[in-house]
Structures are given as structure tokens and as C-alpha cells.
Amino acid sequence: MPNPLFSKKTAAVTPTPHDAAARLDDAFSPWKVALIDDEDDVISISEMVLKRVLVDSRPLQFLKANSAKEAKLLFEQHADIALALVDVVMEDDHAGLDLVKWIRESNKNTTTRLVLRTGQPGEAPEEDVIRDYDINDYKNKAELNSTRLKTTIYAAIRSYRDIIEVAQGQKGLEDVVSATTRVLQARNSEAFCAQVLKEVKALLGQTSMSFYLHYQLVNALGNRERILLSYDGSHYDSDTTFEREIFPQAIREQANQALDNKLNVVTDGLFCNFTQLSESSESTTLVTLHGHVSPLTQRLLNVLLTKVSIIFENLTRREDIERTQQELMCVLGEAIEKRSKETGSHVRRVSLICEFLAQRLGLDDSFVQLIKHATPMHDIGKIAIPESILHKPGKLDPQEWEIMKTHAQVGFDLLCHSKRALPQVGARIALYHHEKWDGSGYPSGLKGEDIPVEGRIMAVADVIDALAARRSYKEPWPTERIISLLNEERGKHFDPQLCDLALANFENIMALRAIYPDDDD
């Protein structure tokens, strides 16, 4: 009578150590033991002897097969069989040996512990079998009493457990390395938090989690600095002051405990990692937990969060350098504007307008940010223009105008030797922002799309803000007059596409201007 276990076939699955490793996190799942023998009595007696055996407090689950053919289907259906007791002689004298070879070679299963049992040892000598086949033990049925059978089970399953833990640890470390590589790609703190939470969720197999980071250091002046980050999957918050607390009370208490004791803190619902980054800086990272997390997974989580703290310190230092660089660009730009007796707010307003237009044009975000922070350098070349020309109240004569036009090339020459992207973009903006779409601009008389896009964007933004602002020689233009000029200069002075974007979003551009009003507005 056919075994009902095999009455319905399922799709074949190739088992791997990583498939089986996933079950180790479940402390209550049974160990799967395959009983493969053509004698039902042998299977029944084995099951009776072993049914109350617990290995690491986990019971056994028996999978039964009466032939090598049925056994192959078992292995195709179950990737996590811990132990198989295999009869040597079934359909033929070497059915069990052929099955062992299939398990190791065709099924590519190297983790299941294989114990051969035979009632006819002469058919397959033990020495030959142990030498020629990848098995873990060889037993004579006549010698395999209850005690020896249980001893075999304990030894084999513990061996399987250790192999799977090593495989899981290896895979976990590989996942952590991959995760940290992805976290490294974050461009800012919010993207960093989102990626960290995504990686932690993947590692723990949990969907509802929150991430918190407390970073602190004593700077070169002896002052204490602090950065707090929090992210729950939808809401991001950050604080760099000592005046606002963005952590829930329970999270703050655990973070303080970790920082005070300089140790990790683990509770039922929280994992808190402490990392001493240097003599003057330290960090604690916290994730909320739901459900059981195995000791191995906790160790992997600790490794990941330690790397996360190191990455964050590098990220915040990079952001600080970038912010300093960007602020210096603005300060220099404002200084140039003030030398020209213009308002310093002009460079900040133009920066926002350029960012807005570049985004609407669909440029890559990283390039958009370069344009935004490089625009304050557009008139840096005016540092070489005599004040008699800069401050002349009337119209410049032809010779003076030629001198004034040199500021574009001078600005480019000042910035172009830098190897950094920000000054390079600033150099191009300085050189090209007076070029015109129809080719009538300066210094090179470029036409159309031969003018780099950052120069075309700056041309529109610079004119809009200059016309809308009060100057010593003019009053602000009314909105209707600025719009009329944009329509007139579309395809002449300005890139038609950019001009259309500016016209379609004119109210938004005026709202951006209001963020940095002139002192006399």
C-alpha cells in the first residue's frame, strides 16, 4: 500500500545551508529526522524510541520513506532535514549508497547528517563505505539498541546545528557587509536613517520598527556637540541642540544608560548598541524589537549597528565640510555683491531660484545641489573690476564695458583649477551666465544648447531677481513688467524651456525670493 505521505508531489526545491539556517531563529521548531527504510517495523521502532527525545529543548519531527525514490522526494520537499537514517539495502543492494551520492551531489545538500544503517554489513563493508561516501556514521542494525540510537541522534543533530549556525553566521556577515555598503551610499542624514531601518528590518525579518541615534563629541575647542536622529519608517526628525528632546522617554533612558555605562543595553523590546568611536566621540544606536531574536542575530545586529555608527560619524563630518564649503561660497558671493554695492541677499535668493528651476528641468538631484551651492560664485570675477567702473552711476562707455565683461573670464580663471565638483560648477556658472540663447552674449558668444545648462539656468534666475529687487539706481519692477520681459526675451536671451518654466512657476519663484528679503524691503 502506497505511503500517503507521497500521494501528492510538490515543486522541487534545491536546499541550501542558508535555507535551513533560517529555521534556527525559531527556538521551538522541531528538528526534522528522515527515517528511510524498506521495513515498516524498523521505522516504527525508531520512531517509538525517539519520539520523546529533545535536543536543545526542541522535539523531533519524523519524515518517513520506504525507498530511495520516496526519500528523494522528501529531500526535494524539505531543505532543512537535520538527520537522515538511511537503510543501505532497499530497492536493490546499493539503493541507500546511491541515495547518499544523490543527496550530496545532485541535490547539493552538504548539511544534513547522514547515518547509514544496514542489516547486511557484508554487502557494504564499513571501511569502504566510510571512505567512498560522504556520510557521518555507519551502524549495524543489530548493534543499534535504544541507547546507541539516542546517542547517535544527539551527536548528529548537534553537529547539524553547529554547521547551520556557522552557515547562518557567514550569511549574516555577508548581509551585514552588503547592508553597510548600501548605508554608505546615503547622501544625507534622512536617507541614512531610512536605509539603516530598511537593512535592520531585513536582518531581523520584522516590519514594524523604529531607529534612533545619539551621537556626541567634544570638539577641538572643548565644546560638547550632540546630534539626535529618529526615524519610525514614515517620520524623520533630527536635532543638534541641547534644548529639544526628540526621543521618547523610554528610549532616552536606555540611551543614557548605554552612554553612562559605555555598554550595550538589550531588553525585550529594544536593542541598544554603544560604540566608542574615538577618545572624543561616541554613539549609541537603538532599534525597537518585536518578538524573539536569536543570540546569533543579536550578535549580527550589534555588528551592523557598530558599522552604522562609524558610517554616521564619517557622514556627519562630510556634511559638516560640505556645509562649511557651501557657506563660504555664500559669504564670498555676498562680499562680492557688497563690493558692487548690491545686497548680499541676492546670492542666496538666486541660489534658491536656480535650485527650483533645475529641479523642474528634471536634472539629477546631486547636480541640482551643485548648481544651488555654486551659484553664489557667479560674479566672483568682479573682484578684479575697478571700483570706478563698478560704482559708476551712469552708463559705462565702450571701453569700460569691455573691462566689465572680463569678470566672467576672471571668475572662471579663479575657480577652474580646483579638482572639486562645487568650484568646477561655480567656474562654469561664472563663465557662462552672461551668454544668450541667440548667441549675442559674452564672453564667447555661445548659442542655444552649446551654453551649459547651469549657465542658462543662472541667466534666467539672475535677471528675475535683479529686476524684482530695489537698487540704488532703480526701483523694483512690477510683476507684469518682469513677465513681459521674459516673454520678449524667450528664445533671445533665455532658453525657451527654462523661460516657460519660470513663467509657469512665477508665483513660486517670488515666494522663494521672500525667504531672503533685502534689508530695506
C-alpha positions, 0 to 999 in steps of 0.5 A: 500500500502506497505511503500517503505521505507521497500521494501528492508531489510538490515543486522541487526545491534545491536546499541550501545551508542558508535555507535551513539556517533560517529555521534556527531563529525559531527556538521551538521548531522541531528538528526534522529526522528522515527515517528511510527504510524498506521495513515498516517495523524498523521505522516504527521502532525508531520512531517509538524510541525517539519520539520523546527525545529533545535536543536543545529543548526542541522535539523531533519531527519524523519524515518517513520513506520506504525507498530511495525514490520516496526519500528523494522526494522528501529531500526535494520537499524539505531543505532543512532535514537535520538527520537522515537514517538511511537503510543501505539495502532497499530497492536493490543492494546499493539503493541507500549508497546511491541515495547518499551520492544523490543527496550530496551531489545532485541535490547539493545538500552538504548539511544534513547528517547522514547515518547509514544503517544496514542489516547486511554489513557484508554487502557494504563493508564499513571501511569502504563505505566510510571512505567512498561516501560522504556520510557521518556514521555507519551502524549495524542494525543489530548493534543499534539498541535504544541507547546507541540510537539516542546517542547517535541522534544527539551527536548528529543533530548537534553537529547539524546545528553547529554547521547551520549556525556557522552557515547562518553566521557567514550569511549574516556577515555577508548581509551585514557587509552588503547592508553597510555598503548600501548605508554608505551610499546615503547622501544625507542624514534622512536617507541614512536613517531610512536605509539603516531601518530598511537593512535592520528590518531585513536582518531581523525579518520584522516590519514594524520598527523604529531607529534612533541615534545619539551621537556626541563629541567634544570638539577641538575647542572643548565644546560638547556637540550632540546630534539626535536622529529618529526615524519610525519608517514614515517620520524623520526628525533630527536635532543638534541642540541641547534644548529639544528632546526628540526621543521618547522617554523610554528610549532616552533612558536606555540611551543614557544608560548605554552612554553612562555605562559605555555598554550595550543595553538589550531588553525585550523590546529594544536593542541598544548598541554603544560604540566608542568611536574615538577618545572624543566621540561616541554613539549609541544606536537603538532599534525597537524589537518585536518578538524573539531574536536569536543570540546569533542575530543579536550578535549580527545586529550589534555588528551592523549597528557598530558599522552604522555608527562609524558610517554616521560619524564619517557622514556627519563630518562630510556634511559638516565640510560640505556645509562649511564649503557651501557657506563660504561660497555664500559669504564670498558671493555676498562680499562680492555683491557688497563690493558692487554695492548690491545686497548680499541677499541676492546670492542666496535668493538666486541660489534658491531660484536656480535650485527650483528651476533645475529641479523642474528641468528634471536634472539629477538631484546631486547636480541640482545641489551643485548648481544651488551651492555654486551659484553664489560664485557667479560674479566672483570675477568682479573682484578684479573690476575697478571700483570706478567702473563698478560704482559708476552711476551712469552708463559705462562707455565702450571701453569700460564695458569691455573691462566689465565683461572680463569678470566672467573670464576672471571668475572662471580663471579663479575657480577652474583649477580646483579638482572639486565638483562645487568650484568646477560648477561655480567656474562654469556658472561664472563663465557662462551666465552672461551668454544668450540663447541667440548667441549675442552674449559674452564672453564667447558668444555661445548659442542655444544648447552649446551654453551649459545648462547651469549657465542658462539656468543662472541667466534666467534666475539672475535677471528675475531677481535683479529686476524684482529687487530695489537698487540704488539706481532703480526701483523694483519692477512690477510683476507684469513688467518682469513677465513681459520681459521674459516673454520678449526675451524667450528664445533671445536671451533665455532658453525657451524651456527654462523661460516657460518654466519660470513663467509657469512657476512665477508665483513660486519663484517670488515666494522663494525670493521672500525667504531672503528679503533685502534689508530695506524691503 
